[in-house]
Amino acid sequence: MRRVQESIDDKMSNVLSWLKKAVPSRARDLFLPFVYFDKGRRFSATHVNGKQRADSRPFVAGDNPLEIYFKTHKVGRGIWKWNHYFKVYHRHLRKFRGRKVNILEIGIYSGGSLEMWRNYFGEEATIYGVDIESSCKAYESDRIRVFIGDQGSRDFWHDFKSRTPAMDIVIDDGSHRHGDQIVSMQEILPSISRGGVYLCEDVHGAGNRYAAFVYGVADQLNCMTNSTNVIQASIESVCLYPFVVVIEKSDEHVSKFTFEKRGTEWLPPVV
């Protein structure tokens, strides 16, 4: 297997050398990311885990109130989630617990997750649900509002935003179709409050088109300019997990990045 990998890498090196000589720089800049994307995919197929740290501690349900709620939820409205989602939720959303926040869940199905979020975030939270199925309107209750509409419709989102405050948290568990996921993100992410979190579930399949869209957004975080671009000014991080994308917005508008030198000794000498 190692020899096969080395042979492929040699061929890729030859391709890159040819590109540098034969392809105009602008076209090359557009094509090269795809070459390295493929190289990364091949690396992921052969990568193996390192040894476990001696002081590492496995994650247990007792650390996570969301997972406790899910594991003990035996009767009532249904909740359908991948088990590894709860660690992701708690990592990014626990800072909002007990605060006055607005949470939007796209795709509410049997309504059980609306109750789960209410339990997790507390009485100060207002939960908003969106679903294309009109019968989901029955899940409305105190501090839970339900809107019926198509998440792939920009007209729906324009109407929704005109009738609701800015969201602090958005959880897309809707149609799971890449086109709908892209439209929802385009329409809602810009209006999320500073420090807010956008989370999209069930991003399934290698080569997923919504994932590719997110990669394009994340790529803009690395731009080197004198001042920040639109993405750098408002987005703090883009995190990828199995089947899940999490985007965290910055607490404040970031106008530029700065770096400084500290110390008096530099080896090798730095001018």
C-alpha positions in Angstrom: 0.0 0.0 0.0 2.8 2.4 0.8 4.5 1.8 -2.5 1.2 2.5 -4.3 0.8 5.7 -2.3 4.3 6.8 -3.2 3.7 6.1 -6.8 0.6 8.2 -6.8 2.4 11.0 -5.1 5.1 10.9 -7.7 2.6 11.2 -10.4 0.9 14.1 -8.7 4.3 15.8 -8.4 4.7 15.4 -12.1 1.3 16.9 -12.7 2.1 19.9 -10.5 5.4 20.4 -12.3 3.6 20.4 -15.6 1.0 22.8 -14.3 3.6 25.3 -13.2 5.2 25.3 -16.7 2.2 24.9 -19.0 -0.8 26.6 -17.4 -1.2 30.4 -16.9 -0.9 31.4 -13.3 -4.6 32.5 -12.9 -5.9 29.2 -14.2 -3.4 27.3 -12.2 -4.6 29.1 -9.0 -8.1 27.9 -9.7 -7.2 24.3 -10.5 -4.5 23.6 -7.8 -6.9 23.5 -4.8 -8.7 20.6 -6.5 -5.4 18.8 -6.9 -4.7 19.1 -3.2 -8.3 18.3 -2.3 -7.8 15.0 -4.0 -4.5 14.5 -2.3 -6.1 15.2 1.1 -8.9 12.6 0.3 -6.3 10.0 -0.5 -4.4 10.8 2.7 -7.6 10.4 4.7 -8.0 6.9 3.4 -4.6 5.8 4.8 -4.3 7.9 7.9 -4.2 6.0 11.2 -4.8 7.2 14.7 -2.0 7.9 17.1 -1.6 6.3 20.5 -4.0 7.3 23.2 -2.7 9.8 25.7 -2.1 8.2 29.1 -4.1 11.0 30.8 -7.0 11.0 28.4 -10.5 10.4 29.7 -13.3 8.9 27.6 -16.4 11.1 27.1 -19.3 9.8 29.2 -23.0 10.8 29.1 -22.8 12.1 32.6 -20.8 15.1 31.4 -23.5 16.2 29.0 -27.0 17.2 30.0 -28.2 17.0 26.4 -27.1 13.4 26.1 -28.6 12.6 29.5 -31.9 14.0 28.3 -31.8 12.0 25.1 -30.8 8.7 26.8 -33.6 9.0 29.4 -36.3 10.1 27.0 -38.3 6.9 26.7 -41.9 8.1 26.0 -43.4 11.2 24.4 -42.6 13.2 21.3 -39.9 11.6 19.2 -36.2 12.7 18.9 -34.0 11.2 16.2 -30.3 12.0 16.4 -26.9 10.5 15.7 -25.4 9.8 19.1 -22.1 11.7 18.4 -24.1 14.9 17.8 -24.6 15.5 21.5 -20.9 16.1 22.2 -20.8 18.6 19.3 -23.9 20.4 20.6 -22.7 20.7 24.1 -19.2 21.9 23.0 -20.5 24.8 21.0 -23.8 25.7 22.7 -23.3 25.3 26.4 -22.2 29.0 26.7 -25.9 30.0 26.0 -27.4 28.0 28.8 -29.5 30.0 31.3 -29.4 33.1 29.1 -32.0 35.0 27.2 -31.4 33.6 23.7 -33.3 32.9 20.5 -32.9 29.4 19.0 -34.1 28.3 15.6 -34.5 24.7 14.6 -35.2 23.9 11.0 -37.0 20.6 10.6 -38.9 19.7 13.8 -40.4 16.3 12.7 -42.1 14.9 15.8 -41.4 17.9 18.0 -39.3 16.1 20.7 -36.2 18.1 20.0 -38.0 21.4 20.6 -38.7 20.2 24.1 -35.1 19.0 24.4 -33.7 22.5 23.5 -36.2 24.1 25.9 -34.9 21.9 28.7 -31.3 22.4 27.9 -31.3 26.2 27.5 -33.7 27.1 30.2 -36.8 29.2 30.8 -35.2 32.4 29.4 -34.8 30.9 25.9 -37.3 31.3 23.1 -37.4 28.4 20.6 -38.5 28.8 17.0 -39.2 25.9 14.8 -39.6 25.7 11.0 -41.1 22.8 9.1 -42.7 22.3 5.7 -45.3 20.0 7.3 -48.4 22.0 8.4 -49.3 19.6 11.2 -46.1 20.7 13.1 -48.0 23.8 14.1 -49.4 21.7 16.9 -46.0 21.8 18.7 -46.4 25.5 19.6 -46.5 26.2 23.3 -45.2 28.8 25.8 -41.9 30.2 24.4 -42.0 27.8 21.4 -43.2 29.3 18.1 -43.6 27.3 14.9 -43.5 28.6 11.4 -44.6 26.5 8.4 -42.7 27.0 5.2 -40.1 25.6 2.8 -36.5 26.2 3.9 -35.5 26.3 0.2 -37.6 29.4 -0.4 -36.0 32.8 -0.1 -39.4 34.4 0.1 -40.2 32.3 3.2 -37.0 33.4 4.9 -37.6 37.0 4.1 -41.0 36.8 5.7 -39.6 34.8 8.7 -36.9 37.4 9.4 -39.4 40.2 9.2 -41.5 38.5 12.0 -38.8 37.4 14.3 -35.8 38.8 16.2 -32.2 38.0 15.3 -31.3 34.4 16.1 -28.4 33.4 18.4 -28.4 29.7 17.4 -29.6 28.0 14.3 -29.8 24.2 13.9 -30.6 23.0 10.4 -32.1 19.5 10.6 -34.5 20.0 7.8 -34.7 18.4 4.3 -30.9 17.5 4.3 -30.8 18.4 0.6 -27.8 20.5 -0.3 -29.7 23.1 -2.2 -32.0 23.8 0.7 -29.1 23.8 3.2 -27.3 26.4 1.0 -30.3 28.7 0.7 -31.0 28.5 4.5 -27.4 29.4 5.3 -27.3 32.2 2.8 -30.5 33.7 4.2 -30.0 33.2 7.9 -26.3 33.2 8.7 -25.7 36.9 7.9 -28.5 37.9 10.4 -27.4 35.8 13.3 -26.3 37.9 16.3 -22.7 38.4 17.1 -21.3 35.4 19.0 -24.0 33.2 17.6 -23.7 29.7 16.2 -25.0 28.1 13.0 -25.1 24.3 13.0 -26.1 22.1 10.0 -26.7 18.4 10.6 -26.7 15.4 8.3 -24.1 16.6 5.8 -23.8 13.1 4.3 -21.6 11.7 1.6 -18.1 12.4 0.4 -18.2 15.1 -2.2 -21.3 16.6 -0.6 -22.2 19.9 -2.4 -23.3 21.8 0.7 -19.9 20.8 2.3 -18.1 22.1 -0.8 -20.0 25.4 -0.4 -18.9 25.5 3.2 -15.3 24.8 2.2 -15.5 27.9 -0.1 -16.6 30.0 2.9 -13.9 28.6 5.1 -11.2 29.2 2.5 -11.9 33.0 2.8 -10.7 32.9 6.4 -7.2 32.4 5.1 -7.0 35.4 2.8 -4.0 37.7 3.6 -5.0 41.3 3.3 -4.4 44.6 5.1 -7.9 44.6 6.5 -10.3 41.7 7.0 -12.7 40.5 4.3 -16.4 40.1 4.9 -16.0 36.5 6.3 -13.0 37.3 8.5 -14.8 40.3 10.0 -17.8 38.3 11.2 -16.9 34.6 11.4 -14.6 33.3 14.1 -14.4 29.6 13.1 -15.7 26.9 10.8 -15.7 23.5 12.4 -16.2 20.2 10.7 -17.4 17.0 12.3 -18.7 13.7 10.9 -22.0 14.8 9.2 -22.0 18.2 11.0 -20.8 21.7 10.1 -20.6 24.4 12.9 -20.0 28.0 12.1 -19.3 30.4 15.0 -19.7 34.2 14.6 -17.3 36.6 16.2 -18.4 38.4 19.4 -17.3 41.7 17.8 -16.6 43.1 14.3 -13.0 42.3 13.4 -11.5 45.1 11.3 -7.9 43.7 11.0 -5.6 41.1 12.3 -2.3 42.1 14.0 0.8 40.1 14.9 3.7 41.2 17.1 7.3 40.1 17.9 8.2 39.6 21.5 11.6 38.8 22.9 15.2 39.8 22.2 16.9 36.6 21.0 16.2 35.1 17.6 17.9 31.9 16.3 18.4 31.9 13.4 18.6 35.7 13.3 15.4 37.3 12.0 15.7 40.7 10.3 
